Amino acid sequence: MWDVEVSPCMQKWSDELVDELYHYIVPNQQIPDWVLALPEPSRSEKIAMIKKYGSPNVYNQFQAHVTLAWDDQEPMQTAFQKLNLQPKIVPSVALAIGSVGPHGTVTRGGSIMTLPLRH
């Protein structure tokens, strides 16, 4: 994953979307292994969000990112090392809403709306 710089505008949109879609939330989802592997206090903070909102990445735990690949068979770090992909922070310029498939991957043609962000 590449991290995306979360501007105040993007954080506001994220918070407002959680507020507006709250009635669709299914709390107490299974805690992912990656959350359990986090150091404290991040682990406890994300677990609290999962219990309340069903997601570890809402409100003050929101972490925008670009997912480059996902594989449940083996860690992807080896593949990225071979490709020499370095960690990168990408500035946020737009907020997109889309249909997603497994693991939050936006499906091809699944974009519903794109909104520019002010910095």
ChimeraX commands (.cxc) that place a marker at each C-alpha (Angstrom):
marker #1 position 0.00,0.00,0.00 radius 0.5
marker #1 position 1.02,3.58,-0.55 radius 0.5
marker #1 position -0.15,6.04,2.06 radius 0.5
marker #1 position -2.13,9.06,0.94 radius 0.5
marker #1 position -1.72,12.39,2.66 radius 0.5
marker #1 position -4.97,13.04,4.53 radius 0.5
marker #1 position -5.80,16.69,4.11 radius 0.5
marker #1 position -8.24,18.38,6.52 radius 0.5
marker #1 position -10.80,18.39,3.68 radius 0.5
marker #1 position -10.43,14.64,3.11 radius 0.5
marker #1 position -10.71,13.94,6.86 radius 0.5
marker #1 position -13.88,16.03,7.01 radius 0.5
marker #1 position -15.42,14.12,4.08 radius 0.5
marker #1 position -14.49,10.81,5.67 radius 0.5
marker #1 position -16.03,11.78,9.01 radius 0.5
marker #1 position -19.19,13.09,7.35 radius 0.5
marker #1 position -19.60,9.91,5.29 radius 0.5
marker #1 position -19.34,7.76,8.43 radius 0.5
marker #1 position -21.91,10.01,10.14 radius 0.5
marker #1 position -24.34,9.86,7.20 radius 0.5
marker #1 position -23.98,6.12,6.60 radius 0.5
marker #1 position -24.03,5.13,10.27 radius 0.5
marker #1 position -27.29,3.18,9.95 radius 0.5
marker #1 position -25.58,0.78,7.49 radius 0.5
marker #1 position -22.72,0.02,9.88 radius 0.5
marker #1 position -22.35,-3.52,11.19 radius 0.5
marker #1 position -20.33,-3.23,14.41 radius 0.5
marker #1 position -18.19,-5.94,16.04 radius 0.5
marker #1 position -16.62,-7.28,12.85 radius 0.5
marker #1 position -13.81,-9.84,13.06 radius 0.5
marker #1 position -10.54,-8.15,13.95 radius 0.5
marker #1 position -8.03,-8.55,11.09 radius 0.5
marker #1 position -4.63,-10.08,11.84 radius 0.5
marker #1 position -2.87,-6.91,10.70 radius 0.5
marker #1 position -4.70,-4.95,13.43 radius 0.5
marker #1 position -3.73,-7.51,16.08 radius 0.5
marker #1 position -0.09,-7.14,14.97 radius 0.5
marker #1 position -0.03,-3.36,15.49 radius 0.5
marker #1 position 1.88,-1.86,18.42 radius 0.5
marker #1 position -0.03,-0.19,21.22 radius 0.5
marker #1 position -1.83,2.18,21.41 radius 0.5
marker #1 position -2.74,1.84,17.70 radius 0.5
marker #1 position -3.99,-1.74,18.19 radius 0.5
marker #1 position -6.43,-0.84,20.98 radius 0.5
marker #1 position -7.62,2.29,19.16 radius 0.5
marker #1 position -8.37,0.36,15.95 radius 0.5
marker #1 position -10.04,-2.50,17.86 radius 0.5
marker #1 position -12.32,0.06,19.55 radius 0.5
marker #1 position -13.30,1.42,16.11 radius 0.5
marker #1 position -14.03,-2.10,14.83 radius 0.5
marker #1 position -16.25,-2.82,17.83 radius 0.5
marker #1 position -18.18,0.43,17.43 radius 0.5
marker #1 position -18.13,1.05,13.66 radius 0.5
marker #1 position -17.15,-2.27,12.07 radius 0.5
marker #1 position -13.99,-0.75,10.56 radius 0.5
marker #1 position -10.57,0.05,12.00 radius 0.5
marker #1 position -10.09,3.10,9.77 radius 0.5
marker #1 position -12.71,5.67,10.70 radius 0.5
marker #1 position -12.59,9.09,12.37 radius 0.5
marker #1 position -9.21,9.68,14.02 radius 0.5
marker #1 position -8.02,6.27,12.75 radius 0.5
marker #1 position -8.76,7.09,9.08 radius 0.5
marker #1 position -5.81,6.10,6.91 radius 0.5
marker #1 position -6.26,6.81,3.23 radius 0.5
marker #1 position -4.12,4.64,0.97 radius 0.5
marker #1 position -3.70,3.29,-2.52 radius 0.5
marker #1 position -3.75,-0.51,-2.57 radius 0.5
marker #1 position -1.22,-1.76,-5.10 radius 0.5
marker #1 position -1.86,-5.47,-4.60 radius 0.5
marker #1 position -3.41,-8.00,-2.27 radius 0.5
marker #1 position -2.64,-11.69,-1.84 radius 0.5
marker #1 position -3.73,-14.03,0.94 radius 0.5
marker #1 position -1.16,-16.69,0.05 radius 0.5
marker #1 position 2.08,-14.97,1.00 radius 0.5
marker #1 position 3.30,-11.53,2.00 radius 0.5
marker #1 position 3.61,-9.14,-0.92 radius 0.5
marker #1 position 6.71,-7.43,0.47 radius 0.5
marker #1 position 9.02,-9.79,-1.43 radius 0.5
marker #1 position 7.34,-8.96,-4.74 radius 0.5
marker #1 position 7.56,-5.23,-4.06 radius 0.5
marker #1 position 11.25,-5.56,-3.17 radius 0.5
marker #1 position 11.91,-7.31,-6.48 radius 0.5
marker #1 position 10.08,-4.51,-8.30 radius 0.5
marker #1 position 11.99,-1.94,-6.23 radius 0.5
marker #1 position 8.77,-0.11,-5.26 radius 0.5
marker #1 position 9.64,2.30,-2.51 radius 0.5
marker #1 position 7.19,3.59,0.12 radius 0.5
marker #1 position 5.52,6.71,-1.16 radius 0.5
marker #1 position 3.14,9.34,0.14 radius 0.5
marker #1 position 0.64,10.48,-2.47 radius 0.5
marker #1 position -1.04,13.89,-2.07 radius 0.5
marker #1 position -4.83,13.68,-1.99 radius 0.5
marker #1 position -6.49,15.68,-4.76 radius 0.5
marker #1 position -9.90,13.99,-5.00 radius 0.5
marker #1 position -12.31,11.81,-3.08 radius 0.5
marker #1 position -13.86,8.99,-5.08 radius 0.5
marker #1 position -16.80,6.83,-4.07 radius 0.5
marker #1 position -17.13,3.47,-5.74 radius 0.5
marker #1 position -18.39,-0.08,-5.58 radius 0.5
marker #1 position -15.88,-2.44,-4.05 radius 0.5
marker #1 position -15.11,-6.12,-4.21 radius 0.5
marker #1 position -13.08,-8.30,-1.86 radius 0.5
marker #1 position -10.73,-6.45,0.50 radius 0.5
marker #1 position -12.08,-3.03,-0.50 radius 0.5
marker #1 position -10.74,-3.17,-4.03 radius 0.5
marker #1 position -12.72,-0.86,-6.30 radius 0.5
marker #1 position -14.21,-2.88,-9.12 radius 0.5
marker #1 position -13.53,-1.95,-12.76 radius 0.5
marker #1 position -16.14,0.61,-13.80 radius 0.5
marker #1 position -17.30,0.82,-10.17 radius 0.5
marker #1 position -16.68,4.54,-9.69 radius 0.5
marker #1 position -19.87,6.27,-8.59 radius 0.5
marker #1 position -18.64,9.80,-7.94 radius 0.5
marker #1 position -15.39,11.77,-7.78 radius 0.5
marker #1 position -15.13,15.05,-5.87 radius 0.5
marker #1 position -12.09,17.38,-5.97 radius 0.5
marker #1 position -10.52,18.25,-2.62 radius 0.5
marker #1 position -9.41,21.70,-1.58 radius 0.5
marker #1 position -6.07,22.03,0.17 radius 0.5
marker link #1:1,2 radius 0.2
marker link #1:2,3 radius 0.2
marker link #1:3,4 radius 0.2
marker link #1:4,5 radius 0.2
marker link #1:5,6 radius 0.2
marker link #1:6,7 radius 0.2
marker link #1:7,8 radius 0.2
marker link #1:8,9 radius 0.2
marker link #1:9,10 radius 0.2
marker link #1:10,11 radius 0.2
marker link #1:11,12 radius 0.2
marker link #1:12,13 radius 0.2
marker link #1:13,14 radius 0.2
marker link #1:14,15 radius 0.2
marker link #1:15,16 radius 0.2
marker link #1:16,17 radius 0.2
marker link #1:17,18 radius 0.2
marker link #1:18,19 radius 0.2
marker link #1:19,20 radius 0.2
marker link #1:20,21 radius 0.2
marker link #1:21,22 radius 0.2
marker link #1:22,23 radius 0.2
marker link #1:23,24 radius 0.2
marker link #1:24,25 radius 0.2
marker link #1:25,26 radius 0.2
marker link #1:26,27 radius 0.2
marker link #1:27,28 radius 0.2
marker link #1:28,29 radius 0.2
marker link #1:29,30 radius 0.2
marker link #1:30,31 radius 0.2
marker link #1:31,32 radius 0.2
marker link #1:32,33 radius 0.2
marker link #1:33,34 radius 0.2
marker link #1:34,35 radius 0.2
marker link #1:35,36 radius 0.2
marker link #1:36,37 radius 0.2
marker link #1:37,38 radius 0.2
marker link #1:38,39 radius 0.2
marker link #1:39,40 radius 0.2
marker link #1:40,41 radius 0.2
marker link #1:41,42 radius 0.2
marker link #1:42,43 radius 0.2
marker link #1:43,44 radius 0.2
marker link #1:44,45 radius 0.2
marker link #1:45,46 radius 0.2
marker link #1:46,47 radius 0.2
marker link #1:47,48 radius 0.2
marker link #1:48,49 radius 0.2
marker link #1:49,50 radius 0.2
marker link #1:50,51 radius 0.2
marker link #1:51,52 radius 0.2
marker link #1:52,53 radius 0.2
marker link #1:53,54 radius 0.2
marker link #1:54,55 radius 0.2
marker link #1:55,56 radius 0.2
marker link #1:56,57 radius 0.2
marker link #1:57,58 radius 0.2
marker link #1:58,59 radius 0.2
marker link #1:59,60 radius 0.2
marker link #1:60,61 radius 0.2
marker link #1:61,62 radius 0.2
marker link #1:62,63 radius 0.2
marker link #1:63,64 radius 0.2
marker link #1:64,65 radius 0.2
marker link #1:65,66 radius 0.2
marker link #1:66,67 radius 0.2
marker link #1:67,68 radius 0.2
marker link #1:68,69 radius 0.2
marker link #1:69,70 radius 0.2
marker link #1:70,71 radius 0.2
marker link #1:71,72 radius 0.2
marker link #1:72,73 radius 0.2
marker link #1:73,74 radius 0.2
marker link #1:74,75 radius 0.2
marker link #1:75,76 radius 0.2
marker link #1:76,77 radius 0.2
marker link #1:77,78 radius 0.2
marker link #1:78,79 radius 0.2
marker link #1:79,80 radius 0.2
marker link #1:80,81 radius 0.2
marker link #1:81,82 radius 0.2
marker link #1:82,83 radius 0.2
marker link #1:83,84 radius 0.2
marker link #1:84,85 radius 0.2
marker link #1:85,86 radius 0.2
marker link #1:86,87 radius 0.2
marker link #1:87,88 radius 0.2
marker link #1:88,89 radius 0.2
marker link #1:89,90 radius 0.2
marker link #1:90,91 radius 0.2
marker link #1:91,92 radius 0.2
marker link #1:92,93 radius 0.2
marker link #1:93,94 radius 0.2
marker link #1:94,95 radius 0.2
marker link #1:95,96 radius 0.2
marker link #1:96,97 radius 0.2
marker link #1:97,98 radius 0.2
marker link #1:98,99 radius 0.2
marker link #1:99,100 radius 0.2
marker link #1:100,101 radius 0.2
marker link #1:101,102 radius 0.2
marker link #1:102,103 radius 0.2
marker link #1:103,104 radius 0.2
marker link #1:104,105 radius 0.2
marker link #1:105,106 radius 0.2
marker link #1:106,107 radius 0.2
marker link #1:107,108 radius 0.2
marker link #1:108,109 radius 0.2
marker link #1:109,110 radius 0.2
marker link #1:110,111 radius 0.2
marker link #1:111,112 radius 0.2
marker link #1:112,113 radius 0.2
marker link #1:113,114 radius 0.2
marker link #1:114,115 radius 0.2
marker link #1:115,116 radius 0.2
marker link #1:116,117 radius 0.2
marker link #1:117,118 radius 0.2
marker link #1:118,119 radius 0.2
view
